[in-house]
Amino acid sequence: MTHRDEASTAPRLVLTPAAVECLRELVEQSGDAGSRVRVDAEDSDTGITFSLRIESESGPQDVELDFLDVTVVLAPYADQQLRGCEMDFRSDPEGEYFVVRAGN
């Protein structure tokens, strides 16, 4: 199996129950039940930076994933970078934030 084959067969992004619940709350707060969560990725000095925002539509090259009635839209570069990764939501004394862990 080539590296390209491995990347194409790796599972897409996995969300923990805590991440799904937080994203569901964000969509509910937006006031539009049809909204979805967009995940974008861009290179930065410290690695890859991911950003989230609420949107009502997705683009033709976006990947849509459904997690218990929460639609997550991955921009093409984010889809590449998040294949096989897990996204979790944490709340601790440092604040509330999402954590992306690389897959095995």
Backbone as CSV, one residue per row, in Angstrom:
resi,resn,N_x,N_y,N_z,CA_x,CA_y,CA_z,C_x,C_y,C_z
1,MET,0.852,-1.184,0.000,0.000,0.000,0.000,0.891,1.238,0.000
2,THR,0.610,2.165,-0.850,1.413,3.382,-0.919,0.972,4.368,0.150
3,HIS,1.797,5.387,0.378,1.456,6.429,1.354,0.138,7.099,0.960
4,ARG,-0.042,7.348,-0.330,-1.272,7.987,-0.797,-2.483,7.108,-0.494
5,ASP,-2.348,5.776,-0.713,-3.448,4.858,-0.412,-3.787,4.876,1.074
6,GLU,-2.756,4.921,1.917,-2.988,4.952,3.360,-3.749,6.201,3.755
7,ALA,-3.383,7.340,3.187,-4.060,8.598,3.521,-5.504,8.567,3.076
8,SER,-5.773,7.974,1.912,-7.142,7.985,1.407,-8.036,7.006,2.154
9,THR,-7.445,5.990,2.818,-8.264,5.028,3.546,-8.319,5.325,5.041
10,ALA,-7.536,6.288,5.508,-7.580,6.649,6.924,-8.958,7.214,7.232
11,PRO,-9.460,6.935,8.428,-10.774,7.506,8.764,-10.698,9.019,8.782
12,ARG,-11.790,9.618,8.424,-11.836,11.071,8.494,-11.811,11.476,9.964
13,LEU,-11.968,12.723,10.227,-11.950,13.269,11.578,-12.909,12.519,12.507
14,VAL,-12.449,12.265,13.722,-13.264,11.652,14.768,-13.495,12.707,15.842
15,LEU,-14.725,12.853,16.311,-15.038,13.786,17.394,-15.395,13.012,18.649
16,THR,-14.891,13.468,19.790,-15.282,12.864,21.061,-16.686,13.349,21.411
17,PRO,-17.374,12.655,22.326,-18.698,13.125,22.752,-18.671,14.561,23.289
18,ALA,-17.617,14.932,24.004,-17.526,16.298,24.535,-17.438,17.315,23.395
19,ALA,-16.692,17.004,22.342,-16.581,17.912,21.200,-17.911,18.045,20.478
20,VAL,-18.599,16.925,20.284,-19.903,16.965,19.612,-20.874,17.823,20.406
21,GLU,-20.905,17.653,21.711,-21.832,18.423,22.545,-21.524,19.914,22.482
22,CYS,-20.251,20.286,22.531,-19.878,21.698,22.456,-20.263,22.280,21.098
23,LEU,-19.998,21.554,20.024,-20.359,22.038,18.693,-21.872,22.164,18.548
24,ARG,-22.609,21.217,19.126,-24.075,21.300,19.093,-24.552,22.574,19.794
25,GLU,-23.961,22.890,20.929,-24.333,24.102,21.659,-24.012,25.356,20.841
26,LEU,-22.870,25.364,20.159,-22.509,26.511,19.330,-23.510,26.710,18.194
27,VAL,-23.927,25.621,17.563,-24.912,25.705,16.479,-26.242,26.204,17.036
28,GLU,-26.658,25.686,18.181,-27.910,26.133,18.802,-27.853,27.618,19.138
29,GLN,-26.731,28.086,19.634,-26.580,29.502,19.982,-26.632,30.404,18.753
30,SER,-26.308,29.854,17.596,-26.338,30.649,16.369,-27.771,31.006,15.976
31,GLY,-28.739,30.236,16.478,-30.142,30.516,16.189,-30.633,29.967,14.864
32,ASP,-29.772,29.310,14.091,-30.156,28.734,12.805,-29.943,27.228,12.872
33,ALA,-31.028,26.478,12.971,-30.945,25.026,13.121,-30.235,24.361,11.942
34,GLY,-30.207,25.017,10.789,-29.545,24.448,9.620,-28.068,24.775,9.528
35,SER,-27.540,25.460,10.516,-26.134,25.847,10.489,-25.231,24.636,10.644
36,ARG,-24.018,24.821,10.204,-22.998,23.781,10.322,-21.714,24.417,10.831
37,VAL,-20.831,23.585,11.301,-19.548,24.065,11.816,-18.485,23.841,10.749
38,ARG,-17.853,24.923,10.314,-16.777,24.823,9.325,-15.449,24.748,10.050
39,VAL,-14.601,23.826,9.608,-13.234,23.712,10.118,-12.295,24.057,8.975
40,ASP,-11.484,25.080,9.183,-10.460,25.469,8.223,-9.091,25.186,8.841
41,ALA,-8.095,25.056,7.985,-6.726,24.825,8.448,-5.780,25.693,7.632
42,GLU,-4.767,26.201,8.302,-3.726,26.931,7.580,-2.400,26.732,8.301
43,ASP,-1.339,26.817,7.530,-0.002,26.673,8.092,0.358,27.926,8.881
44,SER,1.050,27.711,9.997,1.517,28.838,10.807,2.950,28.552,11.239
45,ASP,3.553,29.484,11.941,4.929,29.306,12.408,5.080,28.134,13.368
46,THR,4.021,27.798,14.068,4.083,26.735,15.068,3.458,25.433,14.589
47,GLY,3.101,25.344,13.324,2.475,24.134,12.800,1.207,24.504,12.051
48,ILE,0.214,23.686,12.172,-1.062,23.946,11.512,-2.032,24.518,12.525
49,THR,-2.710,25.585,12.130,-3.708,26.215,12.976,-5.086,25.903,12.400
50,PHE,-5.973,25.434,13.268,-7.345,25.132,12.863,-8.267,26.209,13.410
51,SER,-9.271,26.559,12.630,-10.264,27.525,13.097,-11.657,26.960,12.845
52,LEU,-12.583,27.373,13.694,-13.977,26.940,13.597,-14.859,28.159,13.422
53,ARG,-15.913,28.004,12.634,-16.916,29.060,12.541,-18.235,28.428,12.123
54,ILE,-19.302,29.124,12.418,-20.650,28.658,12.082,-21.024,29.221,10.718
55,GLU,-21.538,28.362,9.843,-21.954,28.775,8.509,-23.289,28.118,8.160
56,SER,-23.945,28.691,7.171,-25.217,28.115,6.736,-25.074,27.276,5.476
57,GLU,-23.946,27.390,4.778,-23.742,26.644,3.537,-22.328,26.082,3.486
58,SER,-22.158,25.099,2.604,-20.816,24.575,2.364,-20.485,24.737,0.888
59,GLY,-19.205,24.705,0.585,-18.758,24.877,-0.793,-18.730,23.560,-1.547
60,PRO,-18.564,23.611,-2.864,-18.617,22.406,-3.683,-17.483,21.414,-3.413
61,GLN,-16.334,21.880,-2.910,-15.218,20.975,-2.639,-15.106,20.609,-1.162
62,ASP,-16.006,21.123,-0.347,-15.980,20.824,1.078,-16.441,19.389,1.335
63,VAL,-16.022,18.868,2.459,-16.447,17.541,2.905,-17.385,17.743,4.090
64,GLU,-18.574,17.162,4.023,-19.535,17.264,5.127,-19.557,15.957,5.905
65,LEU,-19.433,16.076,7.222,-19.499,14.928,8.117,-20.614,15.165,9.121
66,ASP,-21.382,14.145,9.418,-22.455,14.268,10.393,-22.089,13.524,11.670
67,PHE,-22.223,14.218,12.785,-21.955,13.664,14.099,-23.180,13.900,14.970
68,LEU,-24.046,12.910,15.074,-25.228,13.008,15.938,-25.977,14.318,15.716
69,ASP,-26.354,14.581,14.489,-27.116,15.765,14.090,-26.318,17.066,14.103
70,VAL,-25.019,16.985,14.212,-24.161,18.161,14.063,-23.384,17.965,12.765
71,THR,-23.549,18.893,11.828,-22.830,18.799,10.559,-21.538,19.592,10.661
72,VAL,-20.441,18.919,10.369,-19.123,19.536,10.365,-18.656,19.579,8.920
73,VAL,-18.252,20.761,8.474,-17.782,20.966,7.110,-16.275,21.159,7.156
74,LEU,-15.566,20.330,6.409,-14.116,20.443,6.340,-13.717,21.049,5.004
75,ALA,-12.980,22.135,5.051,-12.388,22.677,3.842,-11.390,21.634,3.334
76,PRO,-11.085,21.617,2.038,-10.214,20.560,1.508,-8.880,20.392,2.247
77,TYR,-8.185,21.490,2.563,-6.899,21.365,3.268,-7.110,20.833,4.691
78,ALA,-8.170,21.260,5.348,-8.470,20.747,6.688,-8.762,19.254,6.630
79,ASP,-9.493,18.825,5.601,-9.791,17.402,5.443,-8.495,16.605,5.332
80,GLN,-7.546,17.090,4.546,-6.248,16.411,4.404,-5.530,16.316,5.746
81,GLN,-5.485,17.425,6.458,-4.706,17.495,7.691,-5.365,16.759,8.861
82,LEU,-6.668,16.612,8.818,-7.389,16.005,9.950,-7.712,14.528,9.755
83,ARG,-7.356,13.955,8.631,-7.631,12.527,8.410,-6.985,11.706,9.507
84,GLY,-7.792,10.878,10.139,-7.289,10.008,11.184,-7.089,10.680,12.533
85,CYS,-7.413,11.960,12.644,-7.242,12.700,13.904,-8.511,12.663,14.739
86,GLU,-8.345,12.962,16.003,-9.471,13.057,16.925,-9.527,14.470,17.484
87,MET,-10.730,15.039,17.500,-10.924,16.363,18.088,-11.701,16.196,19.388
88,ASP,-11.176,16.790,20.440,-11.797,16.723,21.756,-12.049,18.148,22.244
89,PHE,-12.969,18.307,23.187,-13.214,19.598,23.814,-12.845,19.475,25.275
90,ARG,-12.103,20.465,25.764,-11.671,20.454,27.164,-12.095,21.726,27.868
91,SER,-12.386,21.577,29.129,-12.672,22.709,30.001,-11.888,22.481,31.278
92,ASP,-10.959,23.380,31.568,-10.130,23.245,32.757,-9.786,24.643,33.279
93,PRO,-8.987,24.757,34.324,-8.658,26.079,34.862,-8.018,27.028,33.840
94,GLU,-7.424,26.490,32.782,-6.813,27.334,31.751,-7.834,27.884,30.773
95,GLY,-9.040,27.322,30.766,-10.082,27.797,29.858,-10.779,26.656,29.155
96,GLU,-11.509,27.002,28.103,-12.215,26.021,27.287,-11.607,26.051,25.891
97,TYR,-11.331,24.867,25.350,-10.642,24.811,24.068,-10.788,23.418,23.450
98,PHE,-10.532,23.389,22.140,-10.518,22.127,21.414,-9.086,21.647,21.296
99,VAL,-8.905,20.333,21.314,-7.602,19.706,21.174,-7.704,18.730,20.000
100,VAL,-6.733,18.788,19.106,-6.675,17.845,17.993,-5.490,16.915,18.252
101,ARG,-5.798,15.620,18.289,-4.758,14.618,18.473,-4.585,13.837,17.174
102,ALA,-3.339,13.650,16.791,-3.044,12.884,15.579,-3.425,11.428,15.795
103,GLY,-3.857,10.799,14.713,-4.196,9.377,14.773,-2.943,8.535,14.893
104,ASN,-3.161,7.250,15.040,-2.017,6.329,15.207,-1.230,6.186,13.942
